[in-house]
Amino acid sequence: MAGCSLPSGNTGGSINSPGDVIIGGTFQVHSKRVDQDQHFTSKPTELQCQIFAIEFYQTMRALIFAVEEINADTEILPNVTLGFQALDSCNTLRRAAQGTLSMLSGGKEAIPNYHCHDGTPFAGIVGDSGSTRSILMAQILGLYRYPQISYFSTSPVLTNRNLFPSFFRTIPSDEFQMKGLAQLIDHFGWSWLGILAIDGEYGQFGLQLVKQEIINSGACVAFAETILTSQPDRNAPHLINIIKKSTAKVVIVIASDTDFVVVVEKLLRQNVSGHIWVASEAWATSDLLSEERFKGILLGSIGFAIFHGKMPRFGKYFNSLNPSKDVSDPFITEFWEQTFACTWPSEKNQVIVMDNATISPCAGNEMLYVQPSEEDQRLSLNVYTAVYAIAWALHNLLYCKPGTGPFYLGGCANISSFQPWQLLHYIKNVNFKTRDGRQIFFDSAGNPPAVYDIVNWQVGARGMLEQVTVGSYEFNGSSGKSFNIDSAKILWFNNNTQIPPSQCSPSCPSGYRKVIVPGKPPCCYECARCPQGQISNQTDAAECQPCSWDTWPNLQQDRCLPRPTEFLSYEQPLGYSLAFSSVFLGLTPLVILGIFVCNNKTPIVRANNYSLSCLLLLSLFLCFLCSLGFIGYPQPEKCLLRQVAFGMVFALCISCVLAKTITVVIAFNATKPGSRLRKWTGVKVSYCVIGFCIFVQLCVCGIWLILSPPFSELDAETKPGIIIINCNEGSATAFWCMLGYLGFLASISFIVAFLARCLPDSFNEAKLITFSMLAFLSVWVSFIPAYLSARGMYTVAMEVFAILSSSWAVVGCIFVPKCYIVLFRPNMNSREHLLGKSRIQN
């Protein structure tokens, strides 16, 4: 055996206790080592460990407490005594490997492939605290299928069952933690943040996982820097420079407290404050960082912590420790010195003087009242749970019934001589309840149920930083993510209760959308107003949503409102003004007709065809009234008939004017000697002209109504935000043909009247008709561009105005002068006066 042994080496301090089954444990009791230069000319010196870590000493004691509690419990492993071997790995791979091989060998020397426990079976190891050390240990233990249950190793690499077939843990994998951290960032609305991570397995895998989750949630990473554990200053000057230059106010830190504290010291010296630090579970409840001097930097920090659980009797057990009773514990003297700020004197020196201060010697009879708090018990609870997992697996192995066992032919293992792979089977299938009611089991990758506390760093009564539980995060396959936070309990830096923002760009309010700036991260955007007709009813909207056709955005463009409708209504000032004008002006032809009927015997009334004048006045009355068809709600029947009615009555009106003009020309030429036009001086020619002109217009309108009739429509495109209710003319060609035909008739009347304006006749109306047609044509020529440029109800108003103006032009130019003579100059309304005037003209 001696020929197979490795050189003996000191595996560090350890605590041992015999038993029927041995459980091993590795703990980082000391957090720092002293490295010395190696010249390879002599045997390397042993590692010197420094900085006693009370928190990890408590975890070691939690293993001892759990073993003693199980040995005293008659319900689990009755008549079987558990022993333990707990050692200090001193935060080094070398000590972790030496300790693992030593425990497997069963003696002080590490002898690979040999077991010297003198028949006492070795169940497995609880440890280690660091992922890097656990990976090394798992590679060794996996070769022999010895179960390993870590209480603080969170690297996702360890879930690979091909590489680490016998690894388990009572702390969730970083895969769950990093998803939770990204969800925490999203919960508080932080979209611009930095990440600091140590350069080990824990930090780099965590950095990649959380970075990807953050990007997937829509946030951006301003910087991702590494804390270099190989450098004494941890690369702190560079990190501080990056933090100061960045606009990100939230920084996720994936590191241990011993590494991050170097960065915090540098932050403190440079007075860099005002940041929110998001903690991974490795430092979320650190005593090292909870000192009063750090509160200006770390106050308001928030992060994930190991589930706190309860160990009711552990505090009493821990306070019962005493150097005089626990003589087998090599660490208790250091614990005593650090707790009571004393030192154990040598035989010669009873008082120690250090840095001009007197330190009292330790007496050993001091009253220990450490009472681990709820926060301090988090890691201890994980160790406690790991020991119970092994104990329950051994219990199930102990009570296996032959014939129903899990091994060959239903066989069972013997508690006094089981193989490690046999116990590994029971570890995989263990399922039990802790004393505080939690259900513990391991999934196929060796992970427990993923449960975290969310803690917030606040100032306690003693001025120290304390971690207050403000929520929880739970992840499981059946219900998915469960994330709860009591925001009212959270205090940020400066004791502010409002969530501090951390954004590259200010939030875009409702009514705006984000516009990505080329060359910059997606979170560094600009805000642009939503396009016309679209809204956004949430902050930081990526796209605006269009309103439906019958709604339109409000002024803020954050909601859609029903579009107002528009048509030329009787209730509007323009509508009732035009309606009043139509009725009032429509009475004028009737009044004139009444005057003509009362004075139908007078020469000026009878001249130029009395019956045509009456018909023209009636047509003008209809022209005024047809404008009312354009006012009011555009119903389908009204749309169908209003343009046709307008075209027909105006055709009647202009044809009457044309007939009167032709009558004047015929009458003058018929008075010449030998003229053959005498037989055409009757009313038949006039009515034939009128009938023909109306027939042509009737044909145009009939074809229009048959092929493409007008209809009522809702126009949501012409005027933004308004639905115009109007009449679609159906065929624009038919409409302009109808209107063009009226213009053609008016032009013929104007030309004929203009040529006959100087005929020597006292009753000659040619001049009056010339002016009336000139005014008529002027109105409708002006109407065309105005009609084409107007929108909505003003299009209709323009046509009504043109109808009224052109109709009044005919009335004013032809009939008003005659009424003036009839009513106010009766002496001019005599045959003698007209004949006298005729002679003068001759």
Buried (B, 14 or more C-beta within 10 A) or exposed (E): EEEEBEEEBEBBBBBEBEBBBBBBBBBBBBBBBEEEEEEEEEEEEEBEBEBBBBBBBBBBBBBBBBBBBBBEEEEBBEEBEBBBBBBBBBBBBBBBBBBBBBBBBBBEBBBEEBBEBEEBBBBBBBBBBBBBBBBBBBBBBBEBBBBBBBBBBBBBBBBEEEEBBBBBBBBBBBBBBBBBBBBBBBBBBBBBBBBBBBBBBBBBBBBBBBBBBBBEEEBBBBBBBBBBBEEEEBBBEBBBEBBEEBEBBBBBBBBBBBBBBBBBBBBBEBEBEEBBBBBBBBBBBBBBBBBEEBBBBBBBBBBBBBBBBEBEEBBEBBBEBBBEEBEEBBBBBBBBBBBBEBBBBEEEEEEBEEEEEEBBBBEBEBEBEBEBBBBBBBBBBBBBBBBBBBBBBBBBBBEBEEEEBBEEEEEBBEBEEBBBBBBBBBBBEBEBEBEEEBEBEBBEBBBBBBBBBBBBBBBBEEEBBBBBBBBBBBBEEEEEEEBEBEEEBBBBBEEEEEBBBBBBBEEBBBBBBBEEEEEEBBBBBBBEEBEEBBBBBEBBBBEBBBBEEEBBBBEEBBBBEEBEEBBBBEEBEBBEEBBEBBEEBBEBBBEBBEBBEEBEEBBBBBBBBBEBBBBBBBBBBBBBBBBBBBBBEBEEEBBBBBBBBBBBBBBBBBBBBBBBBBBBBBBBBBEEEEBEBBEBBEEEBBBEBBEEBBEBBBEBBEEBBEEBBBEBBEBBEEBEBBBBBBBBBBBEEBBEBBBEBBBEBBBBBBEBBBEBBEBEBBBBBBBBBBBBBBBBBEBBEEBBEBBEEBEBBBBBBBBBBBBBBBBBBBBBBBBEBBBEBBEEEEEBBEEEBBEEBBEEEE
